[in-house]
Amino acid sequence: MKAFLICVFALGAACSRAAGDRLLATGGVMEIEGSAGGGAVPWALIAGLGTDEQVGGSSFCTHARQQKFELRSCGLAIGFHDRIEVSYAKQRFDLEEIIPGESIAVDVAGLKVRLLGDAVFEQDRWYPQLSLGLQYKKNRDFDFVPALLGARDDADVDVYLAATKVYLAGPLSRTWLLNATLRSTRANQFGILGFGGVDNRRSINAELSAAVFLTDEIVAGAEFRQKPDNLSSFGEDDFWDLFGAWFPSKHFSVTAAYTDLGRIAMMPGQHGWYLSLQGSF
């Protein structure tokens, strides 16, 4: 965790020497699985600030504290010519208050390709920016808790299609962002509790985001993420959050949010806060 935080700040400090030319916040922030987007929903935007002639990227660390659990996720993403994004995130889900000294680790490797459109610069087009993404997830502690709860597999691939549109002159003379993502998945609690279960089929889940620039540097918004319900032992609730992001420069951002994950395993009402730091170039 400390090493990743150092990387975040180092990347932000070095950005002035390798700066991309895209506008502030046009790479979004980094979601917990490492893709560019909101805190929990991948968007069609490509990570970093590189244009179609540049390479850009972002690194991040996120710490989420719920009632009984903690999630730490750190990673990085590289955007190639504002077309292709390659990402990696390492997640650690602490079970300290339930099983002292124990945690679950998940690795997430991502690939995203912009198919058509430009969310920012094609304001005269009605259609959004559209991207297709993959997230390969590997649960490193599958036999510890997920298998006991009835999960079938320790690894799987999420496939998603994201549509993002930015309105530079939207309602109330503000800049607005709207995003809708459809995800095909078998992941239980994002993969923290393994993949599949009694219902082992893939399901299609909706993920939504809306954000508005309150000032040139401050963004507020909300997210909703539908989740599958594969485990017979415990039901799984959908996710939502309210967030605020501060961009003191286009190379560094801080995001804070109130989150509600609902039930996690035997623990209902898991809500709390997360804080995320990000550096971009």
C-alpha positions in Angstrom: 0.0 0.0 0.0 2.7 2.5 1.0 4.6 1.7 -2.2 1.5 2.4 -4.3 0.9 5.7 -2.5 4.4 6.7 -3.3 3.8 5.9 -6.9 0.7 8.0 -7.0 2.5 11.1 -5.7 5.5 10.4 -7.8 3.4 10.2 -10.9 1.6 13.4 -10.1 4.9 15.2 -9.5 6.4 13.9 -12.8 3.4 14.8 -14.9 4.6 18.3 -15.8 7.4 16.7 -17.7 5.2 14.2 -19.5 1.9 15.9 -19.7 -0.9 14.7 -21.9 -3.0 17.3 -23.7 -6.5 16.2 -22.9 -8.7 18.4 -20.7 -8.9 18.1 -16.9 -10.9 15.1 -15.7 -11.4 13.6 -19.2 -9.9 10.3 -18.0 -12.4 10.2 -15.1 -11.1 8.8 -11.8 -10.1 5.2 -11.2 -12.6 2.6 -10.1 -11.7 -0.1 -7.5 -11.0 -2.6 -10.3 -8.5 -0.4 -12.0 -10.4 0.9 -15.0 -11.0 4.6 -15.7 -14.4 5.7 -14.6 -16.1 6.4 -11.3 -15.2 4.8 -8.0 -17.2 1.7 -8.7 -18.3 1.9 -12.4 -16.1 1.8 -15.5 -16.8 4.5 -18.0 -16.1 4.5 -21.8 -13.3 7.1 -21.1 -9.7 6.0 -21.5 -7.3 6.4 -18.6 -4.8 9.3 -18.5 -4.6 12.5 -20.4 -3.0 11.3 -23.7 -4.6 12.4 -27.0 -4.9 10.2 -30.1 -1.2 10.9 -30.7 0.0 10.3 -27.1 0.3 7.7 -24.4 -1.2 8.6 -21.0 -1.9 6.9 -17.7 -3.0 7.0 -14.1 -2.1 5.4 -10.8 -4.4 5.3 -7.8 -4.9 4.0 -4.2 -8.4 3.7 -2.7 -9.3 2.9 0.9 -12.9 2.0 1.7 -14.1 1.4 5.3 -17.4 -0.3 5.9 -19.1 -1.3 9.2 -17.2 -4.6 9.5 -14.8 -4.7 6.6 -12.0 -2.6 4.9 -11.1 -2.7 1.3 -7.8 -1.4 -0.1 -7.3 -1.2 -3.8 -4.2 0.2 -5.6 -3.3 0.0 -9.3 -2.4 1.7 -12.5 -3.8 2.1 -16.1 -2.1 3.1 -19.3 -4.0 4.7 -22.2 -2.6 4.3 -25.7 -3.6 7.0 -28.2 -7.0 7.6 -26.4 -8.1 4.2 -27.9 -6.8 1.3 -25.8 -6.5 1.0 -22.0 -4.5 -1.6 -20.1 -5.0 -1.7 -16.3 -4.1 -3.7 -13.2 -5.4 -3.4 -9.6 -4.6 -5.4 -6.5 -7.4 -5.5 -3.9 -7.2 -6.6 -0.3 -10.4 -7.1 1.7 -9.6 -7.2 5.4 -11.7 -9.4 7.7 -10.2 -8.1 10.9 -13.4 -7.7 12.8 -14.8 -11.0 11.8 -11.7 -13.2 11.5 -8.7 -11.3 13.1 -5.6 -11.3 11.1 -7.2 -12.6 7.9 -7.9 -11.0 4.5 -8.9 -11.9 0.9 -6.8 -10.7 -2.0 -8.0 -10.3 -5.6 -5.9 -9.4 -8.7 -7.7 -7.6 -11.5 -6.2 -7.2 -15.0 -8.2 -5.1 -17.4 -8.4 -4.2 -21.1 -10.6 -1.6 -22.6 -11.1 -0.5 -26.3 -12.8 2.6 -27.5 -15.1 1.5 -30.3 -16.6 4.8 -31.4 -17.4 8.4 -30.5 -15.7 11.0 -28.3 -17.5 11.8 -25.1 -16.0 15.3 -24.9 -15.2 16.7 -28.3 -18.1 15.4 -30.4 -20.7 17.7 -28.8 -22.6 17.9 -32.1 -23.1 14.1 -32.1 -26.1 12.6 -30.3 -24.4 9.2 -29.6 -22.0 8.7 -26.7 -18.5 7.4 -26.6 -18.7 3.6 -26.5 -16.1 1.2 -25.2 -15.8 -2.5 -24.7 -13.9 -3.8 -21.7 -12.7 -7.0 -20.1 -11.6 -7.6 -16.5 -9.8 -10.8 -15.6 -10.2 -11.4 -11.8 -8.2 -13.9 -9.7 -9.2 -14.6 -6.1 -6.0 -15.5 -4.2 -7.7 -16.8 -1.1 -10.6 -18.8 -2.7 -10.3 -21.8 -0.4 -10.4 -19.7 2.7 -14.0 -18.1 2.7 -15.5 -18.0 -0.9 -15.4 -21.8 -1.4 -17.0 -22.3 2.1 -19.8 -20.0 1.1 -20.6 -22.0 -2.0 -18.7 -20.1 -4.8 -17.7 -22.3 -7.7 -14.5 -20.8 -9.1 -11.5 -18.7 -8.0 -11.2 -16.8 -11.3 -13.3 -15.4 -14.1 -13.7 -12.7 -16.7 -16.2 -9.8 -16.5 -17.2 -8.3 -19.9 -18.7 -4.9 -20.1 -20.0 -2.3 -22.6 -19.8 1.3 -21.4 -21.5 4.4 -23.0 -20.4 7.8 -21.8 -21.6 11.3 -22.8 -20.3 14.6 -21.6 -22.4 17.8 -22.0 -20.1 20.8 -21.8 -23.1 23.2 -21.7 -25.6 21.2 -19.8 -28.4 22.2 -17.5 -27.8 25.1 -15.1 -24.8 26.1 -17.4 -22.7 23.3 -15.9 -20.7 20.4 -17.4 -22.5 17.1 -16.9 -21.4 13.5 -17.4 -23.8 10.6 -17.9 -22.7 6.9 -18.1 -24.5 3.6 -18.6 -22.6 0.3 -18.4 -23.8 -3.3 -19.0 -21.7 -6.0 -17.4 -21.7 -9.8 -18.0 -20.4 -11.4 -14.8 -20.4 -14.3 -12.3 -18.5 -12.3 -9.6 -19.7 -12.4 -6.0 -19.1 -9.1 -4.3 -16.9 -7.9 -7.2 -15.0 -11.3 -7.0 -14.1 -11.0 -3.3 -16.3 -13.9 -2.6 -15.3 -15.9 -5.7 -17.4 -16.6 -8.8 -20.6 -18.5 -9.5 -22.6 -20.5 -7.0 -25.9 -22.3 -7.0 -26.8 -20.1 -10.1 -23.6 -20.6 -12.1 -24.7 -18.7 -15.2 -23.5 -15.3 -16.3 -25.9 -12.5 -15.7 -26.2 -9.1 -17.3 -26.1 -6.2 -14.7 -26.7 -2.5 -15.1 -24.3 0.2 -13.8 -25.1 3.9 -13.9 -23.2 7.1 -13.2 -24.1 10.8 -13.2 -21.7 13.7 -12.3 -21.7 17.5 -12.5 -18.9 20.0 -12.3 -20.0 22.3 -9.4 -16.9 24.5 -10.2 -13.9 24.1 -12.5 -12.2 21.9 -10.0 -15.0 20.1 -8.0 -17.2 17.3 -9.3 -20.2 15.7 -7.5 -22.1 12.7 -8.5 -23.7 9.4 -7.8 -23.3 5.8 -8.9 -25.4 2.6 -8.9 -24.1 -0.9 -9.6 -26.3 -3.9 -9.9 -24.7 -7.2 -8.6 -25.6 -10.8 -9.2 -27.0 -13.1 -6.5 -25.3 -16.4 -7.0 -24.7 -17.7 -3.4 -27.5 -19.6 -1.7 -26.1 -19.0 1.7 -26.3 -15.2 1.7 -28.1 -12.8 -0.5 -26.2 -10.0 -2.3 -27.5 -6.4 -2.5 -26.8 -3.8 -5.1 -24.2 -1.0 -4.6 -24.6 2.7 -4.6 -22.5 5.7 -3.7 -22.5 9.5 -3.5 -19.1 11.0 -4.4 -17.2 14.3 -4.6 -13.9 14.7 -6.5 -11.4 17.5 -6.3 -9.0 18.2 -9.2 -6.5 20.8 -8.0 -4.7 20.2 -11.3 -5.3 17.9 -14.2 -2.5 15.6 -12.9 -3.8 14.9 -9.4 -7.2 14.3 -7.9 -8.8 13.3 -4.6 -12.2 11.5 -4.4 -14.3 10.9 -1.3 -17.6 9.0 -1.2 -20.3 7.6 1.0 -20.9 4.0 -0.1 -23.6 1.4 0.6 -22.8 -2.2 -0.3 -25.8 -3.7 1.6 -25.2 -7.2 2.8 -21.7 -8.8 2.6 -21.9 -12.5 3.5 -23.6 -12.7 6.9 -23.2 -9.0 7.6 -26.1 -6.7 6.5 -26.0 -2.9 6.3 -22.4 -2.5 5.2 -22.1 1.2 4.5 -19.3 3.7 5.1 -16.7 5.9 3.3 -13.9 5.7 0.8 -11.1 7.9 -0.1 -9.1 7.7 -3.3 -5.9 9.4 -4.5 -4.9 9.5 -8.1 -2.1 10.9 -10.3 -2.4 11.2 -14.1 -0.4 12.2 -17.1 
